[in-house]
Structures are given as C-alpha cells and as structure tokens.
Amino acid sequence: MIKGINLDQQGRCKHWHTDVDVVANRCAKCRKYYACYLCHDALNTHPFVPVSLDTEETAVYCGVCLHQMTPAQYLHAHYQCPKCHHLFNAQCALHKNTYFC
C-alpha cells in the first residue's frame, strides 16, 4: 500500500529511514500513499498535493500496524500511532504544510 524508493517492510524510504520514519501520507491528486513527498515527486509526473486538514477521509498510514488516520487524528496523536503506539518522527512537523493544507 505504501509506495516509495528503497522501501523496507514498514515504509521507511531512501530519504527517511530511522526507526520512527514509519508514517506514509496520501497525495490528494493521485490518492496513493507515499513514504515521503520526495519519493512521490520522483515517481510521478505531478508534485505531491496536500490533503485538507478538515477531511474526514484517511490520509495518514502507520507502516508498522497499517492503521489509517485522518489528518486530525494523526496531528492529535502526539507523534505515536494511536493503535500500536509506535513512535513517529517528531521532525515530520517541519513538513506539515507539505502534507496538509
């Protein structure tokens, strides 16, 4: 379900590959989950398009337990999966505007 470059089994990619880099985000245009926007942009002819923060659709995916979340659920999860409690990379907050609008 997660797409990207040099992925491991939990969705870590060429660009982000620490233990906590297990979140995938859905592009609003192609509606596919990617390990990161850099992987998305390298593998597509269109740039990554962020999803609305207000959407009730799932747009974030935990690569550890496969749990899907809305943007609001993800942002209120305090950098860990609400289902399996695996930690997420807190530095992802720096890219919030890339993935959500």
C-alpha positions in Angstrom: 0.0 0.0 0.0 2.9 2.4 0.7 4.9 3.5 -2.3 8.4 4.9 -2.4 12.0 4.4 -3.2 14.0 1.6 -1.5 11.2 0.9 1.0 11.6 -1.5 3.9 8.6 -3.5 5.2 7.4 -0.7 7.4 7.6 2.1 4.8 11.0 3.7 5.5 12.5 5.0 2.3 15.7 6.2 0.7 15.1 9.7 2.2 13.9 8.9 5.7 15.0 5.7 7.3 15.2 5.9 11.1 13.2 3.7 13.4 10.5 6.4 13.7 10.1 7.1 10.0 7.1 4.8 9.5 4.3 7.3 8.5 3.0 7.5 4.9 0.9 10.3 3.6 -1.7 10.2 0.8 -1.4 12.6 -2.1 -4.7 14.4 -2.8 -4.2 14.2 -6.5 -3.3 10.5 -7.1 -4.8 9.3 -3.8 -1.9 6.9 -3.2 0.2 6.6 0.0 3.9 7.5 -0.2 6.7 7.2 2.3 7.5 10.9 1.7 6.9 13.7 -0.8 10.4 13.3 -2.3 9.6 9.7 -3.2 6.2 10.8 -4.6 7.7 13.5 -6.7 10.5 11.3 -8.1 8.0 8.6 -9.1 5.2 10.8 -10.6 4.7 13.4 -13.2 2.8 15.7 -10.8 4.0 17.2 -7.5 2.7 15.9 -4.2 -0.7 17.6 -3.4 -1.5 18.0 0.3 -4.9 16.9 1.7 -7.2 19.2 3.6 -6.8 19.2 7.4 -10.6 19.1 7.6 -11.1 15.9 5.6 -12.8 13.0 7.3 -11.0 10.7 4.9 -8.0 8.8 6.0 -4.8 10.3 4.7 -2.1 9.1 7.0 -0.9 5.5 7.4 1.2 3.7 10.0 3.7 1.4 8.3 4.1 -0.7 11.5 0.5 -1.8 12.1 -1.2 -0.5 8.9 -3.6 1.8 10.9 -5.0 4.6 8.8 -5.9 8.0 10.3 -7.5 11.3 9.3 -5.1 14.3 9.4 -6.8 15.4 12.6 -6.3 12.0 14.3 -2.6 12.0 13.2 -1.9 15.5 14.4 -3.6 14.8 17.8 -1.7 11.5 18.3 1.4 13.1 19.9 3.8 11.5 17.5 2.8 8.0 18.0 0.3 5.6 16.4 -3.0 5.6 18.3 -3.3 1.9 17.6 0.1 0.2 18.1 1.8 3.2 19.9 4.9 3.0 17.7 6.6 6.4 17.9 6.5 8.7 14.8 9.2 11.1 13.8 8.5 14.4 15.6 10.6 16.2 12.8 7.7 15.5 10.5 6.0 18.6 12.0 8.5 20.6 9.9 6.7 19.3 6.8 3.2 19.8 8.0 2.4 22.3 5.2 3.8 19.8 2.6 1.3 17.1 3.5 -1.7 19.1 4.8 -3.5 22.3 3.8 
